[in-house]
C-alpha cells in the first residue's frame, strides 16, 4: 500500500461531523423560515429574528420559574451579604509614587 492510500479516519470522522452539523443547521433554519412565512410576519426583522433564534429550545417543566435555583442571578442584590467591593487607597503625591515621565 502506498503512503497516499492511507485513510485518516480521524480527519474523515471530523469532516463527517462537520457535514452533519451543517445539515442539521440547514434543516433547522429552513423549518424556521417556513414557519415564519406561514405566520405571515409583518417585517423582515421579525422573519430574521425567528430564523436566528431557531437554535433555541423551549424551557422544560423543571426549568420554569418556581424551581430552586442553586446559583443566584445577581449576587449583588442578595440581602444579608456584605458587599464584596474592593477599596483602593491612593497615596498622596510624592509618597511611593513613580517618577513622572515627560511625554511631550
Backbone torsions as a table, in degrees:
resi	resn	phi	psi	omega
1	UNK	NA	132.9	180.0
2	UNK	-77.5	160.1	-179.4
3	UNK	-62.8	-33.5	-179.5
4	UNK	-73.1	-16.2	-177.4
5	UNK	-86.8	-5.6	-178.3
6	UNK	-74.4	132.2	-179.2
7	UNK	-94.0	128.3	176.6
8	UNK	-90.8	98.1	-174.6
9	UNK	-68.2	-32.4	178.3
10	UNK	-64.9	-43.8	178.5
11	UNK	-66.8	-38.2	178.8
12	UNK	-65.0	-42.0	178.5
13	UNK	-66.3	-40.5	178.2
14	UNK	-62.0	-42.9	178.6
15	UNK	-64.7	-40.2	178.4
16	UNK	-64.1	-44.5	178.7
17	UNK	-61.9	-40.7	178.0
18	UNK	-63.9	-40.7	179.0
19	UNK	-66.9	-40.4	178.0
20	UNK	-65.1	-40.8	178.2
21	UNK	-63.9	-43.6	178.6
22	UNK	-64.2	-38.3	179.3
23	UNK	-66.7	-42.1	177.3
24	UNK	-61.9	-42.5	179.2
25	UNK	-62.6	-44.1	179.8
26	UNK	-60.2	-47.8	-178.7
27	UNK	-63.7	-42.3	-179.6
28	UNK	-63.3	-47.2	-179.3
29	UNK	-68.3	-37.1	178.3
30	UNK	-64.7	-41.9	177.5
31	UNK	-63.0	-38.6	178.3
32	UNK	-66.2	-38.6	177.8
33	UNK	-63.1	-44.7	179.6
34	UNK	-64.2	-39.8	176.8
35	UNK	-62.5	-42.7	-178.9
36	UNK	-64.4	-41.3	178.2
37	UNK	-65.9	-40.7	179.5
38	UNK	-63.9	-34.4	179.4
39	UNK	-78.1	-9.1	-178.7
40	UNK	53.5	60.4	-179.9
41	UNK	-61.3	151.0	-172.8
42	UNK	-78.1	-27.0	-175.6
43	UNK	-143.7	166.1	177.6
44	UNK	-64.9	-34.3	-179.4
45	UNK	-61.4	-41.3	176.7
46	UNK	-64.5	-43.7	178.3
47	UNK	-58.7	-49.0	-178.8
48	UNK	-62.6	-40.1	178.6
49	UNK	-61.9	-40.5	178.6
50	UNK	-64.2	-43.3	-179.0
51	UNK	-67.6	-43.4	-179.0
52	UNK	-67.9	-25.8	-179.9
53	UNK	-93.9	9.8	-175.6
54	UNK	-66.0	-20.7	-179.8
55	UNK	-80.6	-12.6	-179.4
56	UNK	-76.4	145.8	-179.9
57	UNK	-115.6	147.4	179.3
58	UNK	-66.0	155.4	177.7
59	UNK	-66.8	147.2	173.5
60	UNK	-87.6	166.8	-178.0
61	UNK	-57.4	-38.7	-178.1
62	UNK	-72.0	-17.9	-178.2
63	UNK	-89.1	-7.2	-173.9
64	UNK	-75.5	164.9	-178.9
65	UNK	-59.5	144.0	-179.8
66	UNK	109.3	-19.3	177.5
67	UNK	-78.3	163.1	180.0
68	UNK	-75.6	129.4	177.1
69	UNK	-98.2	133.3	179.2
70	UNK	-92.3	-22.9	-179.3
71	UNK	-120.2	127.1	178.8
72	UNK	-68.1	146.1	179.1
73	UNK	-72.8	-38.3	-179.8
74	UNK	-139.2	102.8	-174.6
75	UNK	-69.0	-17.3	-178.9
76	UNK	-78.9	-13.1	-178.9
77	UNK	-99.2	-3.4	-179.4
78	UNK	-72.3	126.4	-179.2
79	UNK	-80.1	150.6	176.8
80	UNK	91.0	-8.9	177.7
81	UNK	-102.1	138.5	175.4
82	UNK	-69.3	152.5	179.4
83	UNK	-67.6	142.6	-179.8
84	UNK	-99.3	18.1	179.9
85	UNK	-65.5	141.2	178.6
86	UNK	-94.4	144.7	177.4
87	UNK	-103.2	130.3	178.5
88	UNK	-111.1	123.8	178.7
89	UNK	-93.4	136.6	178.7
90	UNK	-108.2	122.9	-179.0
91	UNK	-77.9	149.9	178.3
92	UNK	-61.4	157.2	-178.3
93	UNK	-60.6	135.8	177.5
94	UNK	93.7	-19.7	-178.4
95	UNK	-96.7	107.7	-179.1
96	UNK	57.8	26.6	-179.4
97	UNK	-92.8	143.0	176.6
98	UNK	-69.7	153.4	-179.5
99	UNK	-64.3	145.4	179.7
100	UNK	-73.3	144.0	178.5
101	UNK	-110.0	146.0	176.7
102	UNK	-88.2	113.8	-178.3
103	UNK	-95.9	1.9	-174.5
104	UNK	-84.2	NA	NA
